[in-house]
Amino acid sequence: MPLSLPRPPALSKGLAAVALAAAFAAQAVAALLPNVPLLLASTALSLAVEGVLYKWQRGVQSLFAKSHADITVRHVLRDLLLVVGLLRLGEQDRETVYAPLVVGLLLFYVLHFAVQAVSVLVRRTRTLPVVTRNIDASALRLSPAPAALLRRPGQRLLVFGLPATAGLLAAAPGDDPVYAAVGIALSLVLCLGGLCALLLRLLPSRRPAGEEEVLAWFDQWLAEYRPTAGLYFSGGVSSAYQANMWLEPLAHIEGKPIIVLRERFMVQKIAATDIPIVCLPKVSTLMRLEHSTLQVLIHPSNSGKTSQVLRIPTIRHTFVNHGESDKLSSCNPYAKAYDEVWVAGPAARERYALAEVGVEDKDVVETGRPQLDGVLPHAGPPKGAYTTVLYAPTWEGWDGNPGNTSVVAAGENLVRALLADPGVRLLYKPHPLTGSVDPRAGAADLRIRELIRAANRQRQQTQPRAAGELARLTAELERLTTSVFRSGADVAERMLVQSAPEPGRAEAVRRATAAWEEAYWASLPAGEHQIITDARPTLYSCFNVADLLISDVSSVISDFLASEKPYAVANTSGLPEDAFRTAFPTVAAATVLTPDATGVPALLETVRHPERDELAEARAALKLRLLGPAEPSSQERFNAAVRALCEEAREHRARVAERLTRERLAAELPGQRTEAAVSTAPR
């Protein structure tokens, strides 16, 4: 079995750890001998490696911390070895000369820990119970965050302790304690300055609003804004796309929309929008929505924290999912926890009925897919010299099913077959989670990318067009959609910066995005294959320029059907084609490709010659079944569903209020009758 070499990142981490350990070992030997040149060299190497770790290898820092050798321990050890080395130099009374310096060094570490303690207190005062975006929060007395150096103990210790360490080093060659005294004094001054700067932040006039004040402000904002329907989302760092795909439909509903998040980091992961965003990390804060005007919450995904918001009885909840496919995840039993399940078309309704997961048919509402209203319809055979093929495989999933993704078993064969055709321009857009579960998928993805890069090197490219215009539009779009934060800004400072958006920004973003997409595709060299992994261009923008889609059993093919363009599905499930089509209805109008990709040339011919396309009518019928009718539009059906569920929520509140009123009156009446009887009794 051949020896597998570690990956370059793992190798570099190992080298850094070994270099740091070797530097400390050499420093210990130099201090005990003592050997001044070795002491100087090993200490300098140790500091250099610390800088490398902090800048490029922060993962190694955490490994050292888990071994109880964090940066504080390492810095103390480094200075201690320097002191030991100095004490062993020369013949004079070393303890008397260097004792004051040791005391000064100890005082520096005491101040360092004091700065850290105050830094924690400052951070707590700036950790608000509610985080917002697109809301004017000036009433909360927010201010810029303290310097990042004062909030990061590792970086602070390196910077503030550097003069002391340098002074001890400088004292070694000439055995002159003056250098050490100057260095330690400078470190003490830096620590005292940092401590004073942080203490000022704790003054009542410099603190942000306290928890009770923030909550009262939030309640008042809810009462003034009066939200009606909102999007609820909780998830990991890479899951924000699930919420972002629903921003545009939410922005066009009637009433006052709102976005409710649970993780503070997610506030910055939500794409550009004018909709007010509130992050409520604590359940107790979340429950304040019960007494607001919020009537409906839309859920694009399930999460562990979803059950917490479902406890609010005054709000109706609907599950819209972040995509529909034939996978079991598209009819998860958790969906029965919601008041309604909104699906695109009849196929999803049938899917829930067949799955028997507890979702009743009366609770399923067909709304279409509002995101797809901008997908352009099929306009005939490819125009120009190249046929644009979009290969957009999904990820491997959690269940280990080999049929989930084609990347591992078929990806390289499909890409080779496409690249072998000189008339093909390939757009490769892998799922963001590819390789997150199965390393084989990640490795195959890297090999596919290298195949595409190699093909581009061999292909004669024309010069890109309108590159300058694209740069201008990119800058304009970034200005409209990206908040510029000061380096080291914390959540509270970002909350201050991201106040209410400028009027008309949403429309400006829409126009700028459309102009950017047009300029992007125009700027690419004709025939150049593309690896698309950034947020822009979007998947739907890729749909509009593609002549053909090759994908897996996923929501991508359901969405692509909005265009009625040809599509193919890679069968890596091991099932015969007939069984594969039966098991996955979304494949009914697709060309099924085997893992060896032998069917790719014939597939390309049907795309270039529509008269050979025998699946056009099947695609139109499947589109109707998966996505519902074209009229009324998906956005109109979505809005109607929001209105209906809001009305149901209002009626429920009215019934509850009426019942509570009756119960209160019933509780009061016996007392009134008793009092009346006493007053009229004979005396």
C-alpha positions, 0 to 999 in steps of 0.5 A, spaced: 500 500 500 503 506 497 504 511 503 499 517 503 503 524 504 499 529 508 496 534 505 500 541 505 496 544 510 497 539 515 504 538 513 505 546 514 501 545 521 506 540 523 512 543 521 510 550 525 508 546 531 515 542 531 519 548 529 516 552 536 517 546 540 524 545 537 525 553 539 523 552 546 528 546 547 534 550 544 532 556 548 532 551 555 539 548 553 541 555 552 539 558 558 542 552 562 549 552 559 548 558 558 550 560 551 548 567 549 548 566 541 544 560 542 539 563 547 538 569 542 537 565 536 532 560 539 528 566 542 528 570 536 525 563 532 520 562 537 517 569 536 517 568 529 514 562 529 508 565 534 507 571 529 506 565 523 502 561 527 497 568 529 497 570 522 496 564 518 496 558 522 491 559 528 488 552 528 495 550 531 494 555 536 487 551 538 491 545 538 496 548 543 491 551 547 487 544 548 494 541 550 494 546 556 500 550 552 496 556 550 500 563 548 500 565 555 503 559 558 508 559 552 510 567 553 511 566 560 516 560 559 519 564 554 521 570 558 522 565 564 528 561 560 531 568 558 531 570 566 534 563 567 539 565 562 541 571 565 541 569 572 547 564 570 551 569 566 557 572 569 560 572 576 556 577 580 551 577 585 545 576 579 539 575 584 540 582 587 541 585 580 535 582 576 530 581 582 527 588 581 526 586 573 523 579 575 518 583 580 517 588 574 516 582 569 511 579 574 507 585 575 507 586 567 503 579 567 498 581 573 497 587 569 496 583 563 490 579 566 487 585 569 486 587 562 483 581 560 478 581 566 476 588 564 476 586 557 471 581 558 467 586 562 467 590 556 465 585 552 459 583 556 456 590 556 456 590 549 453 583 548 446 586 547 440 581 548 437 583 541 442 584 535 438 588 529 440 590 522 436 595 517 433 598 524 435 605 527 438 603 533 441 610 535 437 610 542 441 604 545 447 609 545 452 604 541 459 606 540 465 603 536 468 597 539 475 598 543 481 596 539 481 589 537 488 589 540 485 590 547 480 584 546 484 579 543 489 576 549 494 572 545 495 578 540 495 583 546 500 579 550 505 578 544 505 586 542 505 588 549 510 583 552 515 584 546 518 590 549 520 586 555 522 580 551 526 584 547 529 588 553 531 581 556 534 579 549 538 585 549 541 584 556 544 578 554 550 579 550 553 585 554 550 582 561 547 589 562 540 589 566 539 596 563 536 594 557 531 589 560 529 594 565 527 599 559 523 593 555 519 591 562 518 598 563 515 600 556 511 593 557 508 596 563 506 602 560 503 599 554 499 595 559 497 600 563 495 604 557 490 599 555 487 598 562 485 605 562 482 605 555 478 599 557 476 602 564 473 608 561 468 604 557 465 601 563 463 608 565 456 609 565 456 614 560 460 610 555 456 604 556 451 601 551 444 600 554 443 595 559 439 589 558 432 591 560 433 598 556 434 594 550 428 589 551 424 595 552 426 599 546 425 592 542 418 592 545 417 599 543 420 598 536 415 592 535 409 596 537 411 601 532 413 597 526 407 592 527 410 586 523 405 581 520 409 576 516 416 574 517 422 569 515 425 565 521 432 562 520 437 558 524 443 554 522 450 553 521 455 558 517 454 555 510 447 554 511 445 562 510 443 560 502 437 557 505 434 563 507 437 568 502 433 564 497 427 567 500 429 574 501 426 577 494 419 573 495 418 576 502 420 583 500 414 583 496 409 580 500 403 585 503 404 588 510 410 589 514 415 583 513 421 581 518 427 576 518 428 573 525 434 569 526 437 566 532 445 566 531 449 572 532 453 571 526 448 569 521 446 577 521 452 578 517 450 572 512 444 574 510 444 577 503 443 585 502 435 586 503 431 592 506 427 587 510 428 589 518 433 583 521 432 581 528 437 576 532 434 573 538 439 568 541 435 567 548 428 563 548 426 568 553 427 574 548 424 570 542 418 569 546 416 577 546 414 576 539 408 572 542 405 579 544 407 583 537 403 583 531 407 578 528 402 573 525 406 568 520 413 565 520 415 562 514 421 556 515 425 555 509 429 549 514 428 545 520 433 546 526 434 544 533 431 551 535 425 551 531 421 547 536 422 553 541 419 558 536 413 553 535 411 554 542 408 561 540 401 560 540 399 567 537 403 565 530 402 561 525 408 557 522 409 554 515 414 550 512 417 552 505 423 548 505 429 551 501 428 546 495 424 540 493 426 534 490 425 526 490 429 525 496 427 523 503 429 530 506 423 533 502 418 530 506 421 530 513 416 528 518 418 534 522 414 538 517 407 535 521 409 540 526 408 546 522 401 549 521 401 549 514 406 546 508 407 550 502 410 546 496 411 548 489 406 544 485 402 537 485 408 533 485 410 535 492 403 534 495 403 527 492 410 526 495 407 528 502 401 523 501 406 517 499 411 518 504 405 518 510 409 522 515 403 525 518 402 531 514 395 532 512 393 534 505 389 539 507 395 543 510 399 542 504 398 549 500 401 550 493 404 556 492 409 555 486 416 557 487 417 565 487 424 565 486 423 562 479 419 568 476 426 571 473 428 564 470 428 565 462 424 560 458 427 556 453 429 560 446 431 554 441 437 551 440 444 554 442 446 561 439 453 562 437 459 557 436 458 554 443 453 550 447 453 552 454 452 546 459 451 547 466 454 541 471 451 543 478 451 536 482 449 536 489 453 534 495 453 527 498 448 528 504 448 525 511 445 518 509 451 515 505 447 514 499 451 513 493 446 516 489 446 523 492 451 526 488 454 524 482 461 527 483 464 521 486 462 516 481 461 520 475 463 527 475 470 526 472 467 522 466 462 527 465 466 533 465 471 529 461 466 527 456 464 535 455 471 537 455 472 533 449 467 536 445 470 543 442 463 546 441 462 546 449 463 551 454 462 548 461 459 551 467 461 547 473 457 549 479 458 544 485 454 545 491 457 549 497 457 543 502 461 538 497 466 534 501 463 536 508 461 529 509 465 524 504 472 526 503 472 522 496 467 528 494 472 533 496 477 530 492 473 528 486 471 536 486 478 538 486 480 533 480 474 536 476 477 543 477 483 541 475 481 538 469 477 544 467 483 549 468 487 544 464 482 544 458 482 552 459 490 552 458 489 548 451 483 552 448 485 558 444 481 564 448 478 570 445 480 576 449 474 578 454 470 584 453 467 589 457 472 588 463 472 595 465 465 596 465 464 589 469 469 592 474 465 598 475 459 595 476 462 590 481 464 596 485 457 599 485 454 592 487 459 592 493 457 599 495 450 597 495 450 590 498 456 590 503 457 594 509 464 597 510 466 596 517 472 598 521 477 593 522 476 590 529 468 592 529 464 587 534 457 586 533 454 592 537 458 596 532 456 593 526 449 594 529 450 601 529 453 601 522 447 597 519 441 602 521 435 603 517 437 603 509 437 608 504 430 609 501 430 606 494 436 601 496 432 595 494 430 597 487 437 600 486 440 593 488 436 589 483 438 594 477 445 593 479 445 586 480 441 585 473 447 590 470 452 586 473 450 579 471 449 582 464 456 585 464 459 578 467 457 574 462 459 579 456 466 579 459 468 572 459 472 570 453 468 566 448 468 558 450 472 559 456 470 554 461 468 557 468 468 554 475 463 558 479 463 558 487 462 565 489 455 568 491 455 571 484 453 569 479 447 566 482 444 559 480 438 562 477 443 566 473 447 560 470 440 557 468 439 563 464 445 562 460 445 555 460 443 551 454 443 544 458 443 542 465 446 536 468 445 534 475 443 529 480 436 528 484 436 535 487 432 541 487 436 544 482 433 540 476 426 542 479 428 549 479 431 548 472 424 546 469 422 553 470 425 554 463 423 547 460 430 547 457 433 540 456 436 537 462 440 530 464 440 526 471 446 522 472 444 515 475 449 513 480 444 509 484 445 503 482 438 502 479 436 500 472 434 506 468 426 504 469 427 503 476 431 510 477 425 513 473 420 510 477 423 512 484 425 519 482 419 522 478 423 529 477 427 524 472 421 523 468 423 528 463 430 527 463 436 524 459 439 519 464 446 518 464 450 512 466 457 513 470 461 512 464 458 518 461 457 514 454 450 518 453 453 525 453 455 526 445 448 524 443 445 528 449 449 534 446 446 533 439 439 533 441 440 540 444 443 543 438 438 540 434 431 541 437 427 536 432 431 530 435 429 532 442 423 527 444 422 530 451 420 537 450 413 535 451 414 531 457 418 537 460 412 542 459 408 537 463 413 535 468 414 543 469 406 543 471 406 538 475 412 540 479 411 547 479 404 549 478 401 553 473 404 559 470 398 563 472 397 566 477 404 567 478 408 564 483 409 571 487 401 572 487 400 565 489 405 566 495 402 572 497 395 569 497 398 564 502 401 569 506 394 573 506 390 567 508 395 564 514 395 571 517 387 571 517 387 565 520 392 567 525 388 573 526 381 569 527 385 564 532 387 570 536 380 573 536 377 566 538 382 566 544 381 573 546 373 572 546 374 565 550 378 569 555 373 574 556 368 569 557 372 566 562 373 572 566 366 574 566 364 567 569 369 568 574 367 575 576 359 573 576 359 569 582 362 574 586 357 579 584 351 575 585 354 574 592 355 581 593 348 583 591 345 577 595 348 580 601 346 587 600 338 585 599 338 581 605 333 583 611 337 586 617 
